[in-house]
Amino acid sequence: MGRLIVVILVAALGWMGWWTFGSSALDRALTAWVDERRADGWAADVADIDVSGFPNRFDTTLSDVRLADPETGVAWSAPFLQMLALAYKPNQVIAVLPNEHRLSTPLQTLTFTHDQARGSIFMEPSPSLPLDRATIVVDALSVASTLGWVARLDQGRFASEQIPARQDAHRFGAELTGFHPPSEVIAVIDPAGLLPSAVERLRFDADIDFTAPWDRSAIETARPQISVIDLKDLSAEWGTVTFRAAGKVTVDTQGTPTGEVSVKAVDWRRLLQMSVSGGMISESAAGSLESALEFIAALKGPSDTIDADLTLRSGSVFLGPIPLGDAPKIVIR
């Protein structure tokens, strides 16, 4: 019995020593990271770093966090950031955001408010901490911009995971329910009120290749850029209008996409009517465009459904033979 008590005491003292060492090392590492960002020219301020959770957890709270990257002009601030981890799995972290925080860009500042935002982040156990997989759930999100618009979301679910067979590639999934676009956008695209004020559901599922891994350097040095998007599903349900897209595009170093995406739009005439009412398409051009879309719709499926390919080439977008305009630039700041 005496030997057993000695073993238990030694084990307890050993675990206490490990927790004390680990919590101190975590505190020093975070403090050093903030100091390194300052040395790199960042505006990096954290009022306090507190590590608690003895004996089985490392619960870390950073207070009054302010980070700004001078090269991109992107800044983030929050009253706190919590990172919760088991002491024996410090590379698996639950991150908790405050109910209000801000993201600033050279164009605008966005204020995020929500009932709850929590994410689980799993990193590989190496010094660079490459991202393995992650999940994020946000409830009752509101985003307000200094440009005057406000958007709301009932719930958002996001997930990502590394694709083992491909270097620097991740699979991403997202589902948004009850998305309320800014009223200014609704006033432009649907001034006649033909559709509900909220998009019922948005889905996204894609395999994406990047130019570099998502690890510590992605925050400290430069964000990896997208090189390939293999879109499995991009879909929306908005009243009587439904939309689905799938396809594959490559992205060059300038952010210009090239490839083909199959699209299917139900109740496309309502979308055209909204575009005319909102002034995005002139009434003089609406007739010829409707005739062209009717021809495309007649090629496959019901007449109220367009089932065709979007082609991205030379910086432009085409729906079948119809030019739609410039292709969007895909750049991560």
C-alpha positions as CSV (number, residue, x, y, z in Angstrom):
1,M,0.0,0.0,0.0
2,G,2.8,2.4,0.8
3,R,4.4,1.8,-2.5
4,L,1.1,2.5,-4.3
5,I,0.7,5.8,-2.4
6,V,4.3,6.8,-3.4
7,V,3.6,5.9,-7.1
8,I,0.4,8.0,-7.0
9,L,2.1,10.9,-5.4
10,V,5.0,10.8,-7.9
11,A,2.5,10.6,-10.8
12,A,0.5,13.5,-9.4
13,L,3.7,15.6,-8.9
14,G,4.9,14.7,-12.4
15,W,1.6,15.7,-14.0
16,M,1.5,18.9,-12.0
17,G,5.0,19.7,-13.2
18,W,4.0,18.9,-16.8
19,W,1.0,21.2,-16.6
20,T,3.0,24.0,-15.0
21,F,5.7,23.6,-17.7
22,G,3.2,23.4,-20.5
23,S,1.1,26.4,-19.4
24,S,4.3,28.5,-18.9
25,A,5.6,27.5,-22.3
26,L,2.3,28.4,-23.9
27,D,2.3,31.8,-22.3
28,R,5.9,32.5,-23.4
29,A,5.1,31.3,-27.0
30,L,2.1,33.6,-27.4
31,T,4.0,36.5,-25.9
32,A,6.9,35.9,-28.2
33,W,4.6,35.6,-31.2
34,V,3.1,39.0,-30.4
35,D,6.6,40.5,-30.0
36,E,7.6,39.0,-33.4
37,R,4.7,40.5,-35.1
38,R,5.6,43.9,-33.7
39,A,9.2,43.4,-34.9
40,D,7.8,42.7,-38.4
41,G,6.0,46.0,-38.4
42,W,2.5,44.8,-37.3
43,A,0.3,46.7,-34.9
44,A,0.0,43.9,-32.3
45,D,-1.4,44.5,-28.9
46,V,-2.7,42.0,-26.3
47,A,-3.5,43.4,-22.9
48,D,-3.2,40.1,-21.0
49,I,-2.6,36.4,-21.6
50,D,-4.0,34.1,-19.0
51,V,-3.6,30.3,-19.0
52,S,-5.8,28.3,-16.6
53,G,-7.6,24.9,-16.6
54,F,-5.4,22.9,-14.2
55,P,-5.1,19.9,-14.2
56,N,-6.3,18.6,-17.5
57,R,-6.8,21.7,-19.8
58,F,-4.9,24.6,-21.2
59,D,-7.6,27.3,-21.3
60,T,-6.0,30.4,-22.7
61,T,-7.7,33.8,-22.8
62,L,-6.2,36.8,-24.7
63,S,-7.7,40.1,-23.6
64,D,-8.1,43.3,-25.7
65,V,-6.6,41.8,-28.9
66,R,-5.6,44.1,-31.7
67,L,-3.8,42.8,-34.8
68,A,-3.1,44.7,-38.0
69,D,-1.0,43.7,-41.0
70,P,0.5,46.8,-42.7
71,E,1.2,45.1,-46.0
72,T,-2.5,44.2,-46.7
73,G,-4.2,46.8,-44.5
74,V,-6.3,44.1,-42.8
75,A,-6.8,44.4,-39.1
76,W,-8.8,42.5,-36.5
77,S,-9.8,43.5,-33.0
78,A,-11.8,41.9,-30.2
79,P,-12.3,42.3,-26.4
80,F,-11.0,38.7,-26.0
81,L,-10.1,35.4,-27.7
82,Q,-10.3,32.1,-26.0
83,M,-8.5,28.9,-27.0
84,L,-9.4,25.8,-25.1
85,A,-7.3,22.6,-25.4
86,L,-6.8,19.3,-23.5
87,A,-3.4,19.3,-21.8
88,Y,-2.4,16.0,-23.6
89,K,-3.7,17.3,-27.0
90,P,-2.5,20.9,-27.2
91,N,-2.7,20.8,-31.1
92,Q,-6.5,20.3,-30.9
93,V,-8.1,23.7,-30.0
94,I,-11.6,25.0,-29.5
95,A,-11.7,28.7,-30.3
96,V,-14.4,31.0,-28.8
97,L,-15.0,34.4,-30.2
98,P,-16.7,37.3,-28.3
99,N,-20.2,38.3,-29.2
100,E,-18.8,41.4,-31.0
101,H,-15.5,41.9,-32.9
102,R,-14.3,43.9,-35.9
103,L,-12.4,43.3,-39.2
104,S,-11.0,46.3,-41.0
105,T,-9.8,46.4,-44.6
106,P,-8.6,49.3,-46.8
107,L,-12.2,49.5,-48.1
108,Q,-14.4,49.2,-45.0
109,T,-14.7,48.1,-41.4
110,L,-17.0,45.2,-40.6
111,T,-18.5,44.7,-37.2
112,F,-19.6,41.2,-36.4
113,T,-22.1,40.4,-33.7
114,H,-23.6,37.0,-33.0
115,D,-25.2,34.9,-30.3
116,Q,-22.4,32.3,-30.5
117,A,-19.4,31.6,-32.6
118,R,-17.3,28.6,-31.8
119,G,-14.8,26.6,-33.8
120,S,-12.8,23.4,-33.4
121,I,-9.3,23.5,-35.0
122,F,-7.1,20.5,-35.4
123,M,-3.4,21.2,-36.4
124,E,-0.6,18.8,-37.2
125,P,1.8,18.4,-34.3
126,S,4.8,20.2,-35.9
127,P,6.4,23.6,-35.2
128,S,4.7,25.2,-38.2
129,L,1.3,24.0,-37.0
130,P,-0.3,23.2,-40.4
131,L,-4.1,23.1,-40.4
132,D,-5.5,19.6,-40.6
133,R,-9.2,20.2,-40.3
134,A,-11.6,22.7,-38.7
135,T,-15.3,23.3,-38.0
136,I,-17.1,26.5,-37.2
137,V,-20.7,27.2,-36.2
138,V,-22.1,30.7,-36.0
139,D,-25.6,31.5,-34.7
140,A,-27.6,34.7,-35.3
141,L,-24.8,36.6,-37.1
142,S,-25.1,40.2,-38.1
143,V,-22.4,42.1,-40.2
144,A,-22.5,45.9,-40.2
145,S,-20.3,47.9,-42.6
146,T,-19.0,51.4,-42.2
147,L,-20.3,51.8,-45.8
148,G,-23.8,51.7,-44.4
149,W,-25.0,48.2,-45.2
150,V,-26.1,45.4,-42.8
151,A,-26.4,41.7,-43.6
152,R,-27.8,39.0,-41.3
153,L,-27.6,35.2,-41.1
154,D,-29.7,32.8,-38.9
155,Q,-27.0,30.1,-38.8
156,G,-23.8,29.3,-40.6
157,R,-21.8,26.0,-40.6
158,F,-18.4,25.7,-42.1
159,A,-15.9,22.8,-42.3
160,S,-12.5,22.1,-43.9
161,E,-10.1,19.2,-44.0
162,Q,-6.8,18.4,-45.7
163,I,-7.0,16.1,-48.8
164,P,-4.3,13.5,-48.0
165,A,-3.5,12.7,-51.6
166,R,-2.8,16.3,-52.7
167,Q,-0.3,18.8,-51.3
168,D,-1.7,22.0,-49.9
169,A,-5.3,21.0,-50.8
170,H,-8.4,21.2,-48.6
171,R,-12.0,20.3,-49.0
172,F,-14.4,23.0,-47.8
173,G,-18.1,22.8,-47.0
174,A,-20.5,25.4,-45.8
175,E,-24.2,25.7,-45.3
176,L,-26.0,29.0,-44.6
177,T,-29.6,29.2,-43.5
178,G,-31.7,32.4,-43.3
179,F,-29.4,34.7,-45.1
180,H,-30.7,38.3,-45.2
181,P,-28.8,40.4,-47.8
182,P,-28.4,44.1,-47.1
183,S,-31.6,46.0,-47.7
184,E,-29.7,48.2,-50.2
185,V,-28.9,45.1,-52.3
186,I,-32.6,43.9,-52.1
187,A,-33.7,47.4,-53.2
188,V,-31.5,47.1,-56.3
189,I,-32.0,43.5,-57.4
190,D,-35.6,43.1,-56.3
191,P,-37.3,46.5,-56.0
192,A,-40.7,44.9,-56.9
193,G,-40.5,42.5,-54.0
194,L,-40.8,39.4,-56.2
195,L,-38.9,37.2,-53.8
196,P,-38.7,36.8,-50.0
197,S,-36.3,39.1,-48.1
198,A,-34.2,36.1,-47.0
199,V,-32.4,33.4,-49.0
200,E,-33.6,30.2,-47.4
201,R,-30.4,28.2,-47.9
202,L,-26.9,28.4,-49.4
203,R,-24.6,25.5,-49.8
204,F,-20.9,25.2,-50.9
205,D,-18.8,22.1,-51.4
206,A,-15.4,22.3,-53.1
207,D,-11.9,20.9,-53.2
208,I,-9.4,23.8,-53.4
209,D,-5.7,23.7,-54.1
210,F,-3.5,26.5,-52.6
211,T,0.0,27.8,-53.5
212,A,1.3,27.1,-49.9
213,P,0.1,25.4,-46.7
214,W,-2.2,27.0,-44.3
215,D,0.1,27.1,-41.2
216,R,1.7,29.8,-39.0
217,S,3.3,31.5,-42.0
218,A,-0.1,32.0,-43.6
219,I,-0.8,34.5,-40.8
220,E,2.8,35.7,-40.2
221,T,4.0,36.2,-43.7
222,A,1.5,35.9,-46.6
223,R,-1.8,34.2,-47.3
224,P,-1.7,31.2,-49.6
225,Q,-3.5,31.9,-52.9
226,I,-6.0,29.6,-54.7
227,S,-4.6,27.7,-57.7
228,V,-7.5,25.3,-58.5
229,I,-11.2,25.1,-57.5
230,D,-12.9,21.8,-58.0
231,L,-16.5,22.9,-57.3
232,K,-18.7,20.0,-56.3
233,D,-21.8,22.0,-55.4
234,L,-22.8,25.7,-55.1
235,S,-26.5,26.0,-54.6
236,A,-29.1,28.5,-53.4
237,E,-32.8,28.3,-52.6
238,W,-34.6,31.6,-52.7
239,G,-38.3,31.5,-53.0
240,T,-39.3,30.0,-56.3
241,V,-35.7,30.5,-57.6
242,T,-33.2,27.7,-57.2
243,F,-29.6,27.7,-58.5
244,R,-26.9,25.1,-58.7
245,A,-23.4,25.1,-60.1
246,A,-20.5,22.7,-60.3
247,G,-17.3,22.6,-62.3
248,K,-13.5,23.1,-62.2
249,V,-11.4,26.2,-62.8
250,T,-7.7,27.1,-62.5
251,V,-6.6,30.4,-61.1
252,D,-3.4,32.1,-62.4
253,T,-1.0,34.2,-60.4
254,Q,-3.1,37.4,-61.1
255,G,-6.2,35.8,-59.7
256,T,-7.9,35.2,-63.1
257,P,-10.0,32.0,-63.3
258,T,-10.2,29.8,-66.4
259,G,-12.5,26.8,-66.9
260,E,-16.1,25.7,-67.2
261,V,-18.9,25.6,-64.6
262,S,-22.2,23.9,-65.2
263,V,-25.1,26.0,-64.0
264,K,-28.8,25.2,-63.5
265,A,-31.3,28.0,-62.7
266,V,-35.0,27.4,-62.1
267,D,-37.5,30.3,-62.7
268,W,-34.9,32.2,-64.6
269,R,-37.4,34.7,-66.0
270,R,-38.0,36.0,-62.5
271,L,-34.3,36.6,-62.2
272,L,-34.3,38.4,-65.5
273,Q,-37.3,40.5,-64.4
274,M,-35.5,41.4,-61.2
275,S,-32.4,42.4,-63.2
276,V,-34.5,44.8,-65.3
277,S,-36.4,46.2,-62.4
278,G,-33.1,46.8,-60.6
279,G,-31.6,48.6,-63.6
280,M,-28.8,46.0,-64.0
281,I,-30.2,45.2,-67.5
282,S,-31.9,47.9,-69.7
283,E,-35.4,47.3,-71.0
284,S,-34.1,47.7,-74.5
285,A,-31.7,44.8,-74.0
286,A,-34.1,42.6,-72.0
287,G,-36.0,41.4,-75.0
288,S,-33.1,40.1,-77.0
289,L,-31.5,38.6,-73.9
290,E,-34.7,36.9,-73.0
291,S,-34.9,35.4,-76.5
292,A,-31.3,34.1,-76.2
293,L,-32.0,32.6,-72.8
294,E,-35.2,31.0,-74.1
295,F,-33.1,29.4,-76.8
296,I,-30.6,28.1,-74.2
297,A,-33.4,26.8,-72.0
298,A,-35.0,25.0,-74.9
299,L,-31.8,23.0,-75.5
300,K,-32.3,21.0,-72.3
301,G,-35.0,20.5,-69.8
302,P,-38.2,22.6,-69.0
303,S,-38.6,26.0,-70.5
304,D,-38.4,27.7,-67.0
305,T,-35.0,26.2,-66.4
306,I,-31.6,27.1,-67.8
307,D,-29.2,24.2,-67.8
308,A,-25.9,25.4,-69.5
309,D,-22.2,26.0,-69.0
310,L,-20.5,29.1,-67.8
311,T,-17.2,29.5,-69.6
312,L,-14.4,31.6,-68.0
313,R,-11.6,32.5,-70.5
314,S,-9.4,35.5,-71.2
315,G,-10.8,37.3,-68.1
316,S,-14.4,37.1,-69.3
317,V,-17.5,35.0,-68.5
318,F,-19.8,33.5,-71.1
319,L,-23.1,31.7,-70.6
320,G,-23.1,29.5,-73.7
321,P,-22.5,32.0,-76.5
322,I,-23.7,35.0,-74.4
323,P,-21.0,37.2,-72.9
324,L,-21.8,38.2,-69.3
325,G,-18.9,40.5,-68.5
326,D,-15.6,40.3,-66.7
327,A,-14.6,37.3,-64.7
328,P,-14.1,38.0,-60.9
329,K,-10.6,38.2,-59.5
330,I,-9.9,35.5,-56.9
331,V,-7.3,36.9,-54.5
332,I,-6.9,36.3,-50.8
333,R,-5.6,39.4,-49.0
